[in-house]
Amino acid sequence: MLGKSYLVVANQAEAKIFLEKDGASQLEPVTTLSNDDGRATDASLVTDRPGAISSPSGAVQGVDTMSRKDASETEAERFASTIADWLDNKRCGEKIYHIDIIAESGFLGKLRNNMNKQLTKLIGYTINKDVVNADTSRWLADLKSAGRGTAIQ
């Protein structure tokens, strides 16, 4: 093995990052990134000023009818970008062999969309599960069932 291997376990509210040891048979905690607004509803993220009323799009000229991302979606994108930036900073500062990711499927897509080409090349296994609150043995079992112990050493 020519570098370090990382495991990212994430959802839109939290990301736990571990260093994989002994062929992914042990995990050493590196950091936990939190997104306090990750599970918030749109109503709690965006509020109108008291008394402000929005006109229907057809009633006011210049108001577009295109759908916009909701606030929670925007917040999840921002958090995915934060995780990707953290990983890319690690990639630039040290030799990384590969990165495995366990994340809820919608957030996994956001995370991949925020990664540059160099970081994407380092992705090993990706597992679509929201198990950020599980324990280490669950994550190791998920990696093993994905084939982590056999193809990448």
N, CA and C of each residue as an Amber inpcrd file, in Angstrom:
protein
   459
   0.8440000  -1.1700000   0.0000000   0.0000000   0.0000000   0.0000000
   0.8920000   1.2350000   0.0000000   0.5810000   2.1630000  -0.8830000
   1.4310000   3.3210000  -1.0760000   0.9920000   4.5680000  -0.3220000
  -0.1160000   4.5250000   0.3550000  -0.5990000   5.6980000   1.0660000
  -1.6570000   5.3270000   2.0760000  -2.3070000   6.3640000   2.6060000
  -3.3500000   6.1600000   3.6040000  -4.6780000   5.8640000   2.9260000
  -5.5130000   5.1080000   3.6140000  -6.8630000   4.8100000   3.1460000
  -7.8560000   5.3840000   4.1490000  -8.8780000   6.0340000   3.6340000
  -9.8780000   6.6630000   4.4870000 -11.2500000   6.0540000   4.2590000
 -12.0710000   6.1020000   5.3050000 -13.4770000   5.7480000   5.2220000
 -14.2750000   6.9750000   5.6420000 -15.2410000   7.3530000   4.8080000
 -16.1470000   8.4490000   5.1180000 -17.5310000   7.8420000   5.3200000
 -18.1160000   8.0660000   6.4870000 -19.4810000   7.6310000   6.7840000
 -20.2790000   8.9120000   6.9760000 -21.2700000   9.1370000   6.0850000
 -21.9070000  10.4540000   6.0940000 -23.3810000  10.4100000   5.7470000
 -24.0630000  11.4360000   6.1970000 -25.3880000  11.7920000   5.7150000
 -25.4130000  13.3120000   5.6790000 -26.5480000  13.9320000   5.4120000
 -26.5470000  15.3850000   5.2480000 -26.3870000  16.1590000   6.5580000
 -26.3580000  15.4590000   7.6850000 -26.1980000  16.1330000   8.9690000
 -24.8210000  15.9270000   9.5980000 -24.1350000  14.8330000   9.2450000
 -22.8810000  14.5070000   9.9130000 -21.9950000  13.6510000   9.0110000
 -20.6900000  13.8520000   9.1380000 -19.7210000  13.0170000   8.4180000
 -18.6330000  12.6040000   9.3980000 -18.4210000  11.3010000   9.4790000
 -17.3550000  10.7640000  10.3210000 -16.2860000  10.2140000   9.3920000
 -15.0540000  10.6340000   9.6240000 -13.9560000  10.2300000   8.7490000
 -12.9510000   9.4370000   9.5690000 -12.5750000   8.2700000   9.0180000
 -11.6810000   7.3400000   9.7000000 -10.5020000   6.9850000   8.8070000
  -9.4170000   6.6470000   9.4440000  -8.2620000   6.0790000   8.7670000
  -8.4240000   4.5710000   8.8330000  -8.3610000   3.8980000   7.6850000
  -8.4940000   2.4400000   7.6530000  -7.1330000   1.8290000   7.9600000
  -7.1230000   0.9070000   8.8900000  -5.8850000   0.2290000   9.2950000
  -5.9840000  -1.2600000   9.0170000  -4.8540000  -1.8950000   8.7960000
  -4.7700000  -3.3520000   8.6240000  -5.7580000  -3.8820000   7.5880000
  -5.7250000  -3.3180000   6.3880000  -6.6090000  -3.7990000   5.3250000
  -8.0820000  -3.6190000   5.6370000  -8.4310000  -2.5200000   6.2620000
  -9.8100000  -2.1840000   6.6420000 -10.3750000  -3.1350000   7.6830000
  -9.5340000  -3.6220000   8.5760000 -10.0400000  -4.4410000   9.6750000
 -10.1380000  -3.6230000  10.9680000  -9.5680000  -2.4160000  10.9540000
  -9.6520000  -1.4950000  12.0830000  -9.8360000  -0.0790000  11.5510000
 -10.5340000   0.7340000  12.3370000 -10.7540000   2.1280000  11.9720000
 -10.2350000   3.0360000  13.0700000  -9.4770000   4.0500000  12.6720000
  -8.9730000   5.0450000  13.6140000  -9.6770000   6.3660000  13.3250000
 -10.4250000   6.9270000  14.2980000 -11.1360000   8.1850000  14.0510000
 -10.1730000   9.3170000  13.7010000 -10.5410000  10.0940000  12.6790000
  -9.7360000  11.2470000  12.2700000 -10.4610000  12.5300000  12.6360000
 -11.7100000  12.6640000  12.1710000 -12.4830000  13.8670000  12.4740000
 -13.9700000  13.6010000  12.2610000 -14.7890000  14.4660000  12.8340000
 -16.2290000  14.4520000  12.6110000 -16.6300000  15.8470000  12.1650000
 -17.2870000  15.9220000  11.0280000 -17.7920000  17.1920000  10.5140000
 -19.2970000  17.2140000  10.7370000 -19.8000000  18.3250000  11.2400000
 -21.2270000  18.4320000  11.5430000 -21.8840000  19.5110000  10.7120000
 -23.1230000  19.2800000  10.3700000 -23.9470000  20.2370000   9.6600000
 -25.1990000  20.4390000  10.5060000 -25.1970000  21.4790000  11.3170000
 -26.2980000  21.7180000  12.2460000 -27.6410000  21.8790000  11.5480000
 -27.6210000  22.3670000  10.3050000 -28.8640000  22.5780000   9.5710000
 -29.2100000  21.3970000   8.6620000 -28.4910000  20.2940000   8.7890000
 -28.6660000  19.1620000   7.8910000 -30.0190000  18.5050000   7.9380000
 -30.6630000  18.4730000   9.0650000 -31.9800000  17.8340000   9.1760000
 -33.0980000  18.8570000   9.3620000 -32.7610000  20.1370000   9.2420000
 -33.7690000  21.1760000   9.4230000 -34.7280000  21.2020000   8.2400000
 -35.9230000  21.6500000   8.4950000 -36.9120000  21.7740000   7.4320000
 -36.7220000  23.1110000   6.7220000 -37.3040000  23.2060000   5.5390000
 -37.2270000  24.4720000   4.8040000 -37.8280000  25.6120000   5.6170000
 -38.9100000  25.3380000   6.3070000 -39.5830000  26.3810000   7.0830000
 -38.6880000  26.9440000   8.1770000 -37.8480000  26.1100000   8.7690000
 -36.9750000  26.6220000   9.8200000 -35.7020000  27.2560000   9.2550000
 -35.3620000  26.9400000   8.0010000 -34.1780000  27.5360000   7.3850000
 -34.4750000  28.8690000   6.7180000 -35.6770000  29.0180000   6.1800000
 -36.0450000  30.2280000   5.4480000 -37.3500000  30.7380000   6.0130000
 -37.3630000  31.9780000   6.4340000 -38.6060000  32.5640000   6.9300000
 -38.8550000  33.8840000   6.2150000 -40.0940000  34.2320000   6.0950000
 -40.4590000  35.5240000   5.5140000 -40.4270000  36.5840000   6.5940000
 -40.2240000  37.8110000   6.1370000 -40.3330000  38.9260000   7.0760000
 -41.7810000  39.0510000   7.5110000 -42.0400000  39.5580000   8.6850000
 -43.4330000  39.7120000   9.1230000 -44.2180000  40.5680000   8.1330000
 -45.3390000  40.0370000   7.6810000 -46.2090000  40.7960000   6.7910000
 -45.8260000  40.7070000   5.3270000 -44.7120000  40.0820000   4.9920000
 -44.3210000  39.9840000   3.5900000 -45.1870000  38.9470000   2.8930000
 -45.7220000  39.3280000   1.7560000 -46.5710000  38.4140000   0.9920000
 -45.9870000  38.2800000  -0.4060000 -45.8840000  37.0730000  -0.8630000
 -45.3660000  36.8150000  -2.1910000 -46.5180000  36.6950000  -3.1710000
 -46.3990000  37.3790000  -4.2940000 -47.4310000  37.3020000  -5.3220000
 -47.2250000  36.0640000  -6.1680000 -48.3010000  35.5230000  -6.7110000
 -48.1380000  34.3980000  -7.6370000 -47.2930000  34.8370000  -8.8310000
 -46.5720000  33.9100000  -9.4180000 -45.6330000  34.2610000 -10.4680000
 -46.3020000  34.9250000 -11.6650000 -47.5340000  34.5650000 -11.9730000
 -48.2060000  35.1670000 -13.1180000 -48.6790000  36.5820000 -12.8530000
 -48.7880000  36.9840000 -11.5760000 -49.3230000  38.2990000 -11.2330000
 -48.2790000  39.4050000 -11.3170000 -47.0120000  39.0480000 -11.2380000
 -45.9640000  40.0640000 -11.2330000 -45.0160000  39.7980000 -12.3970000
 -44.8850000  40.7840000 -13.2560000 -43.9990000  40.6250000 -14.3940000
 -42.5540000  40.4980000 -13.9370000 -41.8030000  39.5860000 -14.5430000
 -40.3910000  39.4190000 -14.1980000 -40.1350000  38.3270000 -13.1760000
 -41.1920000  37.8410000 -12.5340000 -41.0200000  36.7570000 -11.5830000
 -41.0370000  35.4600000 -12.3640000 -39.9780000  34.6740000 -12.2290000
 -39.9160000  33.4470000 -13.0290000 -40.7000000  32.3200000 -12.3770000
 -41.0620000  31.3780000 -13.1900000 -41.8160000  30.2400000 -12.6930000
 -40.9490000  28.9970000 -12.5770000 -39.6410000  29.1460000 -12.7860000
 -38.7290000  28.0160000 -12.6840000 -38.6730000  27.5530000 -11.2270000
 -38.6120000  26.2630000 -11.0360000 -38.5090000  25.7570000  -9.6760000
 -37.0960000  25.9980000  -9.1630000 -36.9820000  26.2510000  -7.9090000
 -35.6920000  26.4960000  -7.2850000 -35.4400000  25.4090000  -6.2610000
 -34.1640000  25.2060000  -5.9560000 -33.8260000  24.2270000  -4.9220000
 -34.3910000  24.7050000  -3.6010000 -34.8920000  23.7810000  -2.8250000
 -35.3540000  24.1670000  -1.5090000 -34.1470000  24.3740000  -0.5890000
 -34.3800000  25.0010000   0.5260000 -33.2870000  25.3840000   1.4250000
 -32.5470000  24.1790000   1.9880000 -33.2500000  23.0990000   2.3060000
 -32.5710000  21.9320000   2.8670000 -31.6770000  21.2660000   1.8170000
 -32.1070000  21.2890000   0.5620000 -31.3010000  20.7490000  -0.5360000
 -30.0200000  21.5770000  -0.7140000 -30.1630000  22.8810000  -0.6530000
 -29.0070000  23.7730000  -0.7660000 -28.0400000  23.5510000   0.3890000
 -28.5770000  23.3570000   1.5790000 -27.7420000  23.1100000   2.7600000
 -26.9870000  21.7860000   2.6290000 -27.6370000  20.7550000   2.1040000
 -26.9790000  19.4610000   1.8940000 -25.8610000  19.5880000   0.8620000
 -26.0890000  20.3440000  -0.1990000 -25.0480000  20.5920000  -1.2170000
 -23.8500000  21.2940000  -0.5930000 -24.1160000  22.2820000   0.2550000
 -23.0420000  23.0210000   0.9070000 -22.2100000  22.1000000   1.7950000
 -22.8810000  21.2190000   2.5320000 -22.1740000  20.3120000   3.4180000
 -21.3620000  19.2920000   2.6210000 -21.9150000  18.7970000   1.5140000
 -21.1800000  17.8690000   0.6460000 -19.9130000  18.5470000   0.1150000
 -20.0160000  19.8040000  -0.2230000 -18.8570000  20.5630000  -0.6940000
 -17.8050000  20.6970000   0.4110000 -18.2500000  20.8970000   1.6390000
 -17.3290000  21.0000000   2.7760000 -16.5590000  19.6890000   2.9630000
 -17.2380000  18.5630000   2.8620000 -16.5880000  17.2580000   3.0120000
 -15.5950000  17.0260000   1.8730000 -16.0370000  17.3120000   0.6390000
 -15.1560000  17.1260000  -0.5220000 -13.9160000  18.0140000  -0.4060000
 -14.0790000  19.2390000   0.0650000 -12.9300000  20.1380000   0.2550000
 -11.9740000  19.5930000   1.3100000 -12.5140000  19.0490000   2.4000000
 -11.6720000  18.4750000   3.4430000 -10.8470000  17.3220000   2.8750000
 -11.5090000  16.4400000   2.1240000 -10.8150000  15.3000000   1.5290000
  -9.7620000  15.7510000   0.5150000 -10.0900000  16.7660000  -0.2730000
  -9.1330000  17.2490000  -1.2640000  -7.9260000  17.8950000  -0.5950000
  -8.1360000  18.5850000   0.5100000  -7.0030000  19.1480000   1.2610000
  -6.1010000  18.0340000   1.7840000  -6.6940000  16.9420000   2.2460000
  -5.9010000  15.7850000   2.6830000  -5.1380000  15.1950000   1.5050000
  -5.8040000  15.0950000   0.3620000  -5.1760000  14.5400000  -0.8370000
  -3.9600000  15.3650000  -1.2480000  -4.0730000  16.6610000  -1.1330000
  -2.9640000  17.5490000  -1.5030000  -1.8250000  17.5150000  -0.4870000
  -2.1430000  17.2210000   0.7650000  -1.1480000  17.2690000   1.8250000
  -0.4550000  15.9570000   2.1350000  -1.0270000  14.8530000   1.7180000
  -0.4430000  13.5490000   2.0200000  -0.8190000  12.5650000   0.9210000
  -0.1480000  11.4670000   0.8890000  -0.4250000  10.4430000  -0.1120000
  -1.6370000   9.6220000   0.3390000  -2.6750000   9.6150000  -0.4810000
  -3.8700000   8.8260000  -0.1910000  -3.9640000   7.6990000  -1.2090000
  -4.1300000   6.4930000  -0.7040000  -4.2580000   5.3100000  -1.5470000
  -5.6710000   5.2030000  -2.1110000  -6.6490000   5.2740000  -1.2430000
  -8.0400000   5.2890000  -1.6900000  -8.9690000   5.7590000  -0.5780000
 -10.2220000   6.0370000  -0.9660000 -11.2520000   6.5130000  -0.0400000
 -12.5060000   5.6700000  -0.2620000 -13.0160000   5.0720000   0.8070000
 -14.2850000   4.3600000   0.7660000 -15.3480000   5.2680000   1.3690000
 -16.5690000   5.1580000   0.8640000 -17.6560000   6.0260000   1.3450000
 -18.8970000   5.1910000   1.6370000 -19.4660000   5.4160000   2.8260000
 -20.7790000   4.8680000   3.1690000 -21.6660000   6.0790000   3.4530000
 -22.6950000   6.2610000   2.6220000 -23.5480000   7.4440000   2.7850000
 -24.9420000   7.1530000   2.2570000 -25.9210000   7.9130000   2.7750000
 -27.2710000   7.7870000   2.2390000 -27.2200000   8.1400000   0.7560000
 -28.0100000   7.4490000  -0.0440000 -27.8510000   7.5200000  -1.4960000
 -27.9650000   8.9300000  -2.0730000 -28.9250000   9.7070000  -1.6530000
 -29.0530000  11.0690000  -2.1660000 -27.8530000  11.9310000  -1.8310000
 -27.3460000  11.7550000  -0.6270000 -26.1960000  12.5480000  -0.2190000
 -24.9260000  12.0510000  -0.8890000 -24.8310000  10.7520000  -1.1500000
 -23.6760000  10.1930000  -1.8550000 -23.5230000  10.8450000  -3.2260000
 -24.6330000  11.0410000  -3.9180000 -24.5960000  11.7200000  -5.2140000
 -24.1020000  13.1480000  -5.0980000 -24.5690000  13.8570000  -4.1020000
 -24.1190000  15.2350000  -3.8840000 -22.6240000  15.2750000  -3.5880000
 -22.1700000  14.3260000  -2.7860000 -20.7550000  14.2560000  -2.4330000
 -19.9030000  14.0050000  -3.6720000 -20.3080000  13.0510000  -4.4950000
 -19.5630000  12.7550000  -5.7280000 -19.5590000  13.9440000  -6.6810000
 -20.6800000  14.6710000  -6.7630000 -20.7630000  15.8370000  -7.6440000
 -19.8390000  16.9670000  -7.2170000 -19.4500000  16.9950000  -5.9590000
 -18.5760000  18.0530000  -5.4620000 -17.1010000  17.6810000  -5.4750000
 -16.7870000  16.4800000  -5.9310000 -15.3870000  16.0390000  -5.9700000
 -14.7580000  16.3690000  -7.3180000 -13.4850000  16.7810000  -7.2740000
 -12.7680000  17.0120000  -8.5180000 -12.2800000  15.6770000  -9.0940000
 -11.6910000  15.7310000 -10.2970000 -11.2560000  14.5070000 -10.9880000
 -10.2300000  13.7130000 -10.1900000  -9.2710000  14.3970000  -9.5910000
  -8.2140000  13.7180000  -8.8450000  -8.7840000  12.9850000  -7.6420000
  -9.7240000  13.5920000  -6.9600000 -10.3390000  12.9650000  -5.7920000
 -11.2320000  11.7960000  -6.2120000 -11.9530000  11.9530000  -7.3010000
 -12.8290000  10.8910000  -7.7970000 -12.0430000   9.6320000  -8.1380000
 -10.8380000   9.7920000  -8.6450000  -9.9940000   8.6350000  -8.9900000
  -9.6090000   7.8180000  -7.7620000  -9.6550000   8.4230000  -6.5880000
  -9.2650000   7.7380000  -5.3510000 -10.4170000   6.9720000  -4.6980000
 -11.6330000   7.1270000  -5.2140000 -12.7890000   6.4730000  -4.6060000
 -12.7000000   4.9710000  -4.8250000 -12.7540000   4.2200000  -3.7280000
 -12.7340000   2.7680000  -3.7780000 -14.1510000   2.2380000  -3.8160000
 -14.6850000   1.8890000  -2.6600000 -16.0360000   1.3540000  -2.5590000
 -16.9920000   2.4380000  -2.0940000 -18.1920000   2.4380000  -2.6730000
 -19.2590000   3.3160000  -2.2020000 -20.4470000   2.4300000  -1.8340000
 -21.0210000   2.7090000  -0.6840000 -22.1340000   1.9240000  -0.1630000
 -23.2820000   2.8730000   0.1470000 -24.4550000   2.6000000  -0.4250000
 -25.6370000   3.4400000  -0.2330000 -26.3970000   3.0250000   1.0160000
 -25.9950000   3.5450000   2.1590000 -26.6930000   3.2720000   3.4220000
 -26.5410000   4.4790000   4.3370000 -27.5870000   4.7720000   5.0790000
 -27.5100000   5.8300000   6.0820000 -27.2620000   5.1770000   7.4360000
 -25.9980000   4.9470000   7.7530000 -25.6180000   4.2570000   8.9890000
 -24.6220000   5.0720000   9.8100000 -24.7130000   6.3970000   9.7000000
 -23.7510000   7.2560000  10.3890000 -23.8080000   7.0740000  11.9070000
 -24.9530000   6.6580000  12.4400000 -25.0750000   6.4700000  13.8890000
 -24.8170000   5.0380000  14.3400000 -24.4200000   4.1750000  13.4130000
 -24.0790000   2.7920000  13.7620000 -22.6870000   2.7460000  14.3890000
 -22.2420000   1.5500000  14.7340000 -20.9170000   1.4230000  15.3400000
 -19.8880000   0.9240000  14.3250000 -18.6520000   0.9180000  14.7420000
 -17.5290000   0.5430000  13.8880000 -17.6960000  -0.8390000  13.2860000
 -18.1840000  -1.7900000  14.0710000 -18.3360000  -3.1550000  13.5530000
 -19.3200000  -3.2030000  12.3820000 -20.3490000  -2.3970000  12.4190000
 -21.3220000  -2.3430000  11.3140000 -20.6520000  -1.8240000  10.0480000
 -19.8500000  -0.7570000  10.1710000 -19.1830000  -0.1750000   9.0090000
 -18.1670000  -1.1430000   8.4130000 -17.4320000  -1.8280000   9.2840000
 -16.4580000  -2.8170000   8.7960000 -17.1650000  -3.9770000   8.0960000
 -18.3030000  -4.4050000   8.6420000 -19.0820000  -5.4810000   8.0130000
 -19.6210000  -5.0370000   6.6530000 -20.0750000  -3.7850000   6.5600000
 -20.5620000  -3.2590000   5.2790000 -19.4380000  -3.2140000   4.2490000
 -18.2490000  -2.8020000   4.6720000 -17.0980000  -2.7740000   3.7600000
 -16.7380000  -4.1800000   3.2920000 -16.7540000  -5.1110000   4.2290000
 -16.4100000  -6.4980000   3.8900000 -17.4280000  -7.0780000   2.9200000
 -18.7160000  -6.8320000   3.1620000 -19.7470000  -7.3710000   2.2690000
 -19.6860000  -6.7240000   0.8780000 -19.1150000  -5.5130000   0.7990000
 -18.9430000  -4.8610000  -0.5120000 -17.7260000  -5.4090000  -1.2430000
 -16.8910000  -6.1680000  -0.5240000 -15.7000000  -6.7500000  -1.1440000
 -14.4180000  -6.0520000  -0.7860000 -14.4480000  -5.1610000   0.1550000
 -13.2710000  -4.3610000   0.5090000 -12.0850000  -5.1990000   0.9100000
 -12.2560000  -6.2840000   1.6090000 -11.1390000  -7.0850000   2.0710000
 -10.4800000  -7.9110000   0.9800000 -11.1080000  -7.9750000  -0.2040000
 -10.5760000  -8.8610000  -1.2410000  -9.8970000  -8.1120000  -2.3830000
 -10.5310000  -7.0950000  -2.9410000  -9.9930000  -6.4520000  -4.1380000
  -8.9200000  -5.4170000  -3.8440000  -9.1420000  -4.5790000  -2.8520000
  -8.1750000  -3.5240000  -2.5160000  -7.5580000  -3.8670000  -1.1770000
  -6.2760000  -3.9990000  -1.1380000  -5.5890000  -4.3240000   0.1240000
  -4.8100000  -3.1500000   0.6350000
